[in-house]
Amino acid sequence: MTTIEPRHLIELEIRDLRAITAGLNDTDLTKSTACAGWRVADLITHLRLGMDGILQGLVSATDKPTDRDAISYWSAFPSTGSAGFSEVRWIWAQSASYKNASGLQSHFEDSAAAAQAACAQSRNGRITFQSHVMMIDDFLSMWITEFAVHHFDLIYDLDDRPTPSEEVVRFLVATLQTLTGVTDLDRWDELSFIRKATGREALNSDDLEKLGEKKRRFPAFG
């Protein structure tokens, strides 16, 4: 993959997510997303928890050897097919605790602003996260992928909300190409590839034929 500065890209992505979330109203929170079973409120709650995860990871320095990078991290999240009630109910319960859009927006903004500042101030080293050890640059790169995928999920049914920046999209596409083994996108535009590589859109018969054995690497993660 192309060398990137993860602090720059994650700043762009968190900034954009903050802007989108700040502009939502109560009706917007009830709209669907590209995450099966999740409304906009549910996905924002998930993203808020992700911001807290960044903060937890960045203060968990360790001297242990690394066992994951920005690509291999995703090997722990194989696709499990369609989400069932047990996979979505916990987030439903969390998002239902907010009385209205204002409360969720305020909580998200606090977490996102803190995470953005912490990312900008971080220096590379090893941290522990979810029982794994990663370099901070890989840790931040993993979150760029997570947030960019969910950025597209979030705006699925929201009119006139911007997509991720071109730089973030290029990084996401490169990550998914590495995970799936796809070396070119001749058969897809970027958004179609992102949706198919993340299981948001099923592979059709033509895709399956052209991918050959690489079809087993779709979707790249669940």
C-alpha positions as CSV (number, residue, x, y, z in Angstrom):
1,M,0.0,0.0,0.0
2,T,1.0,3.6,-0.6
3,T,2.7,5.2,2.4
4,I,0.3,7.6,4.1
5,E,0.2,9.8,7.1
6,P,-2.6,8.3,9.2
7,R,-3.0,11.3,11.4
8,H,-3.9,13.5,8.5
9,L,-6.4,11.0,7.1
10,I,-8.1,10.2,10.4
11,E,-8.4,14.0,11.1
12,L,-10.2,14.4,7.7
13,E,-12.5,11.5,8.4
14,I,-13.4,12.4,12.0
15,R,-13.9,16.0,11.0
16,D,-16.4,14.9,8.3
17,L,-18.3,12.6,10.6
18,R,-18.6,15.4,13.2
19,A,-20.0,17.7,10.5
20,I,-22.5,15.1,9.3
21,T,-23.7,14.2,12.8
22,A,-24.0,17.8,13.9
23,G,-26.4,18.5,11.0
24,L,-28.9,15.7,11.8
25,N,-32.4,16.0,13.3
26,D,-34.7,13.6,15.1
27,T,-36.2,12.4,11.8
28,D,-32.8,11.7,10.3
29,L,-31.9,9.5,13.2
30,T,-34.7,7.1,12.3
31,K,-33.5,6.6,8.7
32,S,-31.9,3.4,7.5
33,T,-28.2,2.8,7.0
34,A,-26.2,0.3,4.9
35,C,-25.6,-1.7,8.1
36,A,-28.3,-4.3,8.3
37,G,-30.6,-3.7,11.3
38,W,-29.1,-0.3,12.2
39,R,-30.7,3.1,11.9
40,V,-28.7,6.3,11.8
41,A,-28.9,6.7,15.5
42,D,-27.6,3.2,16.0
43,L,-24.6,3.7,13.7
44,I,-23.7,7.1,15.3
45,T,-23.8,5.3,18.7
46,H,-21.4,2.7,17.3
47,L,-19.2,5.4,15.9
48,R,-19.2,7.2,19.3
49,L,-18.0,4.0,20.9
50,G,-15.3,3.8,18.3
51,M,-14.1,7.2,19.3
52,D,-13.8,6.0,22.9
53,G,-12.0,2.9,21.6
54,I,-9.3,5.2,20.0
55,L,-8.8,7.0,23.3
56,Q,-8.5,3.7,25.2
57,G,-6.0,2.3,22.7
58,L,-3.8,5.4,22.6
59,V,-3.3,5.3,26.4
60,S,-2.5,1.6,26.4
61,A,1.2,1.6,25.7
62,T,3.1,-1.7,25.8
63,D,6.5,-3.2,25.2
64,K,5.0,-6.5,23.9
65,P,5.7,-7.5,20.3
66,T,3.1,-6.6,17.7
67,D,0.7,-9.3,16.4
68,R,-1.5,-7.2,14.1
69,D,-1.1,-4.4,11.6
70,A,-3.7,-2.3,9.6
71,I,-4.4,-5.2,7.3
72,S,-4.2,-8.4,9.5
73,Y,-6.4,-6.8,12.2
74,W,-9.4,-7.5,9.9
75,S,-8.7,-11.2,9.8
76,A,-10.4,-11.4,13.2
77,F,-13.6,-10.2,11.7
78,P,-14.7,-12.8,9.1
79,S,-18.1,-12.3,7.5
80,T,-20.9,-14.1,9.4
81,G,-23.7,-13.4,6.9
82,S,-26.8,-11.4,7.7
83,A,-27.0,-9.8,11.1
84,G,-29.5,-11.3,13.5
85,F,-31.2,-9.9,16.6
86,S,-28.4,-10.9,18.9
87,E,-25.9,-8.8,16.8
88,V,-27.9,-5.6,16.8
89,R,-29.9,-5.5,20.0
90,W,-27.1,-4.2,22.2
91,I,-26.6,-1.1,20.0
92,W,-30.4,-0.6,19.8
93,A,-30.5,-0.5,23.6
94,Q,-27.6,2.0,23.7
95,S,-29.1,4.4,21.1
96,A,-32.5,4.2,22.7
97,S,-31.1,5.7,25.8
98,Y,-30.9,9.1,24.1
99,K,-34.0,11.2,24.3
100,N,-33.4,13.1,21.1
101,A,-30.9,14.0,18.4
102,S,-29.3,16.8,20.6
103,G,-28.3,14.3,23.3
104,L,-26.7,11.9,21.0
105,Q,-25.0,14.7,19.0
106,S,-23.5,16.2,22.2
107,H,-22.2,12.8,23.4
108,F,-20.8,12.0,20.0
109,E,-19.2,15.4,19.6
110,D,-17.4,15.2,23.0
111,S,-16.0,11.8,22.2
112,A,-15.1,12.6,18.6
113,A,-13.4,15.9,19.4
114,A,-11.3,14.2,22.1
115,A,-10.3,11.3,19.7
116,Q,-9.4,13.7,17.0
117,A,-7.1,15.7,19.3
118,A,-5.5,12.5,20.7
119,C,-4.8,11.2,17.2
120,A,-3.1,14.5,16.2
121,Q,-0.9,14.4,19.3
122,S,0.0,10.7,19.1
123,R,3.5,9.4,18.3
124,N,4.2,6.0,16.9
125,G,4.7,3.2,19.4
126,R,3.1,0.0,20.4
127,I,-0.3,-0.2,22.1
128,T,-2.8,-2.9,23.2
129,F,-6.3,-3.0,21.8
130,Q,-8.8,-5.9,21.9
131,S,-6.2,-8.3,23.2
132,H,-3.8,-7.5,20.3
133,V,-0.7,-5.4,20.0
134,M,-0.4,-2.8,17.2
135,M,1.9,0.1,16.2
136,I,-0.1,3.3,16.6
137,D,0.2,4.1,12.9
138,D,-1.4,0.8,12.1
139,F,-4.0,1.3,14.8
140,L,-5.0,4.7,13.4
141,S,-5.0,3.3,9.8
142,M,-7.4,0.5,11.0
143,W,-9.7,3.2,12.3
144,I,-9.6,5.1,9.0
145,T,-10.9,2.0,7.3
146,E,-13.6,1.5,10.0
147,F,-14.8,5.1,9.9
148,A,-14.7,5.4,6.1
149,V,-16.8,2.3,5.6
150,H,-19.3,3.5,8.1
151,H,-19.3,7.0,6.6
152,F,-20.7,5.5,3.4
153,D,-23.1,3.4,5.6
154,L,-24.2,6.5,7.4
155,I,-25.2,8.6,4.4
156,Y,-27.0,5.7,2.7
157,D,-30.4,7.2,3.2
158,L,-29.4,10.8,4.0
159,D,-29.7,13.4,1.3
160,D,-26.9,15.7,0.3
161,R,-24.4,14.5,2.9
162,P,-20.8,14.4,1.6
163,T,-18.9,11.2,1.0
164,P,-15.4,10.7,2.5
165,S,-12.6,12.9,1.1
166,E,-10.8,11.6,-2.0
167,E,-7.7,10.9,0.0
168,V,-9.7,8.7,2.5
169,V,-11.5,6.9,-0.3
170,R,-8.2,6.1,-2.0
171,F,-6.8,4.7,1.2
172,L,-10.0,2.6,1.8
173,V,-9.9,1.2,-1.7
174,A,-6.2,0.3,-1.4
175,T,-6.9,-1.4,1.9
176,L,-9.8,-3.4,0.4
177,Q,-7.7,-4.3,-2.6
178,T,-5.0,-5.7,-0.3
179,L,-7.6,-7.7,1.7
180,T,-9.3,-9.1,-1.4
181,G,-6.4,-9.5,-3.7
182,V,-8.0,-7.4,-6.4
183,T,-5.3,-5.6,-8.3
184,D,-7.5,-3.4,-10.5
185,L,-11.0,-2.0,-10.6
186,D,-11.8,-2.4,-14.3
187,R,-15.1,-4.0,-13.6
188,W,-16.2,-1.7,-10.9
189,D,-16.3,2.0,-9.9
190,E,-14.9,2.7,-6.5
191,L,-18.2,2.8,-4.6
192,S,-19.3,-0.5,-6.2
193,F,-16.0,-2.1,-5.2
194,I,-16.3,-0.8,-1.6
195,R,-19.9,-2.1,-1.3
196,K,-19.0,-5.5,-2.7
197,A,-15.7,-5.8,-0.8
198,T,-17.5,-5.1,2.5
199,G,-20.6,-7.2,1.9
200,R,-23.0,-4.4,1.4
201,E,-23.7,-5.6,-2.1
202,A,-23.7,-9.1,-3.3
203,L,-21.4,-10.4,-6.0
204,N,-23.2,-11.1,-9.2
205,S,-22.6,-14.0,-11.6
206,D,-20.2,-12.0,-13.7
207,D,-18.2,-10.9,-10.6
208,L,-17.9,-14.5,-9.5
209,E,-16.7,-15.7,-12.8
210,K,-14.1,-13.0,-13.2
211,L,-12.8,-13.2,-9.6
212,G,-12.2,-16.9,-9.7
213,E,-10.6,-18.1,-6.5
214,K,-10.5,-14.5,-5.2
215,K,-14.2,-14.7,-4.6
216,R,-13.5,-16.5,-1.4
217,R,-11.9,-13.3,0.0
218,F,-15.2,-11.4,-0.4
219,P,-16.4,-9.8,1.8
220,A,-13.1,-8.7,3.3
221,F,-14.6,-8.5,6.8
222,G,-18.0,-8.8,8.5
